[in-house]
Amino acid sequence: NAGVTQTPKFQVLKTGQSMTLQCAQDMNHNSMYWYRQDPGMGLRLIYYSASEGTTDKGEVPNGYNVSRLNKREFSLRLESAAPSQTSVYFCASSGGLAGAPNYNEQFFGPGTRLTVL
Amino acid sequence: QKEVEQDPGPLSVPEGAIVSLNCTYSNSAFQYFMWYRQYSRKGPELLMYTYSSGNKEDGRFTAQVDKSSKYISLFIRDSQPSDSATYLCAMRGTSYDKVIFGPGTSLSVIP
């Protein structure tokens, strides 16, 4: 049981380049999330997917797109990378019953460290 | 004002000390309160989960919520070097709301 996996672990891009961050979970969770973590800012939600086939914007969606490919996989795409997107990106998933106390207990991947020059 | 605030630290304590980590928040609709632990270069992991006001104990860890003051705390007794990590508080309103994270407090426990 791998939990939440993310690829790549590290990436360096030049301004204007594009890339896709991959995330997969093997816990049969319905909901998946993308966060970015910056010093002093905590975790900020970029996009989330409450279930397969749906995606919604979070707090900081500008400059990003997502795809919920199937129940397991949720990818994050940077179409034209900017230095302000230098950050650590975490994918998370959650799968409790809707309305149950643990509904939003989130399991996180190991992160992708992205530098945009 | 940020919705959830935490002293970023770093906090450095000797092994065996009692540690108190705190968060304040502004949204009175928050009902579910969580503490995540994040080791260096790892993803956060859920440590404790509390609903509404009161205390919850799990081994050396105690989570406390005071909704009237909009203040939550995590106490660590007999702290160990393995407790050295960043501690993130998190909270949400209803079961369907998104989780809002604090910026985290960095803790070092010195042997």
Chai-1 contact restraints between the chains, C-beta under 6 A:
chainA,res_idxA,chainB,res_idxB,connection_type,confidence,min_distance_angstrom,max_distance_angstrom,comment,restraint_id
A,G40,B,P103,contact,1.0,0.0,6.0,A-B,restraint_1
A,G42,B,F101,contact,1.0,0.0,6.0,A-B,restraint_2
A,G42,B,G102,contact,1.0,0.0,6.0,A-B,restraint_3
A,G42,B,P103,contact,1.0,0.0,6.0,A-B,restraint_4
A,G42,B,G104,contact,1.0,0.0,6.0,A-B,restraint_5
A,L43,B,F101,contact,1.0,0.0,6.0,A-B,restraint_6
A,F90,B,G43,contact,1.0,0.0,6.0,A-B,restraint_7
A,G99,B,S95,contact,1.0,0.0,6.0,A-B,restraint_8
A,Y103,B,S95,contact,1.0,0.0,6.0,A-B,restraint_9
A,N104,B,R92,contact,1.0,0.0,6.0,A-B,restraint_10
A,N104,B,V99,contact,1.0,0.0,6.0,A-B,restraint_11
A,E105,B,L46,contact,1.0,0.0,6.0,A-B,restraint_12
A,F108,B,G43,contact,1.0,0.0,6.0,A-B,restraint_13
A,F108,B,P44,contact,1.0,0.0,6.0,A-B,restraint_14
A,G109,B,G43,contact,1.0,0.0,6.0,A-B,restraint_15
A,P110,B,G43,contact,1.0,0.0,6.0,A-B,restraint_16
A,G111,B,G43,contact,1.0,0.0,6.0,A-B,restraint_17
